[in-house]
Amino acid sequence: MDSVSARHSPLGRLAAGYWAESSRPMASLVFVAPLLVVYELGVLVLGPESVRNGADLWLRELLRWVGFGQYFLLPATTVLVLLSWHYTTRGPWRLSGGIFSGMLAECILLAFCLRLILELQGTLFQAVAGPLDNLDGPSAMAIGSSGTVRETVSFLGAGVYEELLFRLLLLPMVGWTLRRWGMGRRPSVFLAVVVTSLMFAAAHYIGQHGEALADIPFWFGLLFRFLAGVFFSLLFVYRGFGIAAGTHAGYDILVGLF
């Protein structure tokens, strides 16, 4: 069967429909809403100091700096941004309920793929530099957590708010700035991915929730988190915010708890 026939087959149409619908901002909002609710409720029950992640704190500080310090303003802003983005796409507001099980399965598969990248990087580093201790140190992307329940809640928050900060907000902003400076579309997207991925990697070593530089081989952790930033950026560009955030949270849970 050639590629044209495959696209017009029932399975091909189903796959194409899923690919398009699951990448829409509205689908992303519905998919990440449970993560957002569980995280915010977890913060209220467990206490903010137990489960807050760096991106959450920085975004709340930014809102407080401009005069908006209400607790639920950040999740409300997340919802508003995704709704506004969906409105600008002029896409349909109805969603097929079946896409969410597919999105969950896709996120789990992609989380395992990222884990494989960590293993491959560890193998290469050890082949070049010799045995390295604690290669699982940079595995989880969430900044600061302890205890199974607290870790799970923190990982969910990291999946949503780190992707909100670095992919949904900063990636388009950096790309738009580069375009304004006269750079072409593809080079600007490429450079925006590199810049925001470096910012994402560096953020894990900043502030009270940052990781101590002596905990793991620094360059190993920094490089892996940069590669993870590129990985999440590509997911955001090609698969949408929901898949990027779900994969991020799923990966953190996979390596942080199992």
C-alpha positions in Angstrom: 0.0 0.0 0.0 1.5 3.4 -1.0 1.6 6.4 1.3 -1.4 8.1 -0.3 -3.6 5.0 0.1 -2.4 4.6 3.7 -3.5 8.1 4.5 -7.0 7.5 3.1 -7.5 4.2 4.8 -9.7 4.1 8.0 -6.6 3.6 10.2 -4.8 6.4 8.4 -7.7 8.8 8.8 -8.0 7.9 12.5 -4.3 8.5 13.1 -4.3 11.8 11.2 -7.4 12.9 13.2 -5.8 12.0 16.5 -2.5 13.7 15.5 -4.3 17.0 14.7 -6.9 17.0 17.5 -4.5 16.0 20.3 -2.1 18.9 19.4 -4.8 21.6 19.8 -4.5 23.9 22.7 -8.1 23.0 23.9 -7.0 19.3 24.0 -3.9 20.3 25.9 -6.0 22.2 28.5 -8.4 19.3 29.1 -5.5 16.9 29.3 -3.4 18.9 31.8 -6.3 20.1 33.9 -6.3 17.0 36.2 -2.5 17.5 36.7 -3.1 21.1 37.6 -5.9 20.4 40.0 -4.0 17.6 41.8 -0.9 19.7 42.1 -2.7 22.8 43.5 -4.7 20.7 45.9 -1.5 19.0 47.0 0.1 22.3 47.6 -2.8 23.3 49.9 -2.8 20.0 51.8 0.9 19.3 52.1 2.1 22.9 52.3 3.8 25.0 49.6 7.4 24.5 51.0 7.0 20.7 50.6 6.1 20.6 46.9 6.7 23.9 45.2 9.0 23.7 42.1 11.2 26.5 40.9 9.1 27.4 37.8 6.0 27.7 40.0 7.8 30.1 42.4 9.3 32.2 39.6 5.9 32.6 37.8 4.1 33.5 41.1 6.9 36.1 41.9 6.4 37.6 38.4 2.7 37.9 38.9 3.2 39.3 42.4 5.7 41.8 41.0 3.1 43.2 38.6 0.5 43.4 41.3 -1.3 40.1 41.1 -0.6 38.0 44.2 -3.8 35.9 44.5 -3.1 32.2 45.0 -5.2 30.8 42.2 -4.2 33.4 39.7 -1.3 31.3 38.2 -3.5 28.2 37.4 -6.2 30.6 36.2 -3.6 32.3 33.9 -2.5 28.9 32.6 -6.1 28.1 31.6 -6.6 31.6 30.1 -3.5 31.4 28.0 -4.5 28.0 26.5 -8.1 29.1 25.9 -6.8 32.3 24.2 -4.3 30.3 22.1 -7.1 27.9 21.0 -9.3 30.9 20.1 -6.6 32.3 17.8 -6.3 29.0 16.0 -10.0 29.1 15.0 -10.1 25.4 15.7 -13.3 23.5 16.8 -14.1 23.6 20.5 -15.5 20.0 20.6 -13.1 17.2 21.4 -13.3 13.4 20.9 -13.2 11.7 24.3 -11.1 8.9 23.0 -8.1 11.1 22.3 -7.1 11.4 25.9 -6.3 7.7 26.4 -4.1 8.0 23.3 -2.4 11.1 24.7 -1.7 9.3 28.0 -0.2 6.3 26.2 1.8 8.7 24.0 3.2 10.5 27.0 4.2 7.3 28.7 6.0 6.0 25.6 7.8 9.3 25.2 8.8 9.3 28.8 10.5 6.0 28.3 12.2 7.4 25.2 13.7 10.2 27.3 14.8 7.7 29.9 16.6 5.9 27.1 18.4 9.1 26.2 19.6 9.4 29.8 20.9 5.8 29.7 22.7 6.3 26.3 24.3 9.5 27.6 25.4 7.7 30.7 27.0 5.0 28.7 28.8 7.4 26.5 30.1 9.5 29.4 31.4 6.4 31.2 33.1 5.2 28.1 34.9 8.6 27.8 35.4 9.7 31.4 35.3 6.4 33.3 32.8 5.3 36.0 30.6 8.1 37.2 28.7 8.1 40.5 25.0 8.8 40.9 24.0 9.0 37.2 20.4 9.0 38.3 20.9 12.3 40.0 19.8 14.5 37.0 17.0 12.1 36.1 14.0 14.0 37.5 13.4 17.4 36.2 11.4 18.7 39.2 13.4 21.0 41.4 13.2 20.0 45.1 11.0 17.2 46.5 11.0 14.4 49.1 8.6 11.6 50.0 6.5 9.6 47.6 3.3 11.7 47.8 5.2 15.0 47.9 7.4 13.9 45.0 4.4 12.9 42.9 2.6 16.2 43.5 5.8 18.1 42.8 6.5 16.1 39.6 3.0 17.0 38.3 3.5 20.7 39.0 6.9 20.6 37.3 5.4 19.0 34.2 2.8 21.8 33.9 4.6 24.9 35.1 8.1 24.2 33.8 6.5 23.6 30.3 4.4 26.7 30.8 7.4 28.8 31.5 10.0 27.5 29.2 8.0 26.2 26.3 4.6 28.0 26.2 5.9 31.4 27.2 9.6 31.7 26.6 10.0 29.6 23.4 7.6 31.7 21.3 8.8 34.9 23.0 12.5 34.2 22.1 11.5 33.1 18.6 9.4 36.2 18.0 12.2 38.5 19.2 14.7 36.8 16.8 12.2 37.3 14.0 11.9 41.0 14.9 15.7 41.2 14.6 15.5 40.0 11.0 16.2 36.3 11.4 14.4 33.8 9.2 11.7 31.5 10.5 13.6 28.3 10.7 16.8 29.7 12.1 14.8 31.7 14.7 12.9 28.5 15.8 16.2 26.6 16.0 18.0 29.2 18.0 14.9 29.7 20.3 14.9 26.0 21.1 18.7 26.1 21.9 18.4 29.2 24.1 15.4 28.2 26.0 16.8 24.6 26.5 20.0 26.1 28.0 17.8 28.3 30.3 15.8 25.2 31.3 19.0 23.3 32.1 20.6 26.2 34.1 17.3 26.8 36.0 17.8 23.5 37.9 20.9 24.9 39.6 19.4 28.3 40.6 17.8 29.4 43.9 16.8 27.5 47.1 15.2 24.7 45.2 18.1 24.3 42.8 20.4 21.3 42.8 23.8 21.5 44.5 26.6 21.4 41.9 28.4 18.8 43.9 25.5 16.3 43.9 26.3 14.8 40.5 28.8 15.3 37.7 27.9 18.9 36.8 28.4 18.7 33.0 26.6 15.4 32.8 23.5 16.8 34.5 23.6 20.1 32.6 24.0 18.3 29.2 21.2 15.9 29.9 18.8 18.6 31.0 19.7 20.6 27.9 18.9 17.6 25.7 15.7 17.1 27.7 14.8 20.8 27.0 15.3 20.2 23.3 13.2 17.0 23.5 10.4 18.9 25.2 10.7 21.8 22.8 10.3 19.5 19.8 7.2 17.9 21.5 5.8 21.4 22.1 6.3 22.5 18.5 5.1 19.3 16.8 2.7 17.7 19.4 1.5 20.6 21.5 1.6 21.7 25.1 -0.4 18.8 26.5 1.9 16.1 25.2 5.0 18.1 26.3 3.7 18.7 29.8 2.3 15.1 30.2 5.6 13.6 29.0 7.6 15.8 31.4 5.4 14.8 34.4 5.4 11.2 33.3 9.2 11.1 32.9 9.7 12.6 36.4 7.4 10.1 38.0 9.0 7.2 36.0 12.6 8.0 37.2 11.7 9.6 40.5 9.6 6.9 41.9 10.5 3.6 40.1 
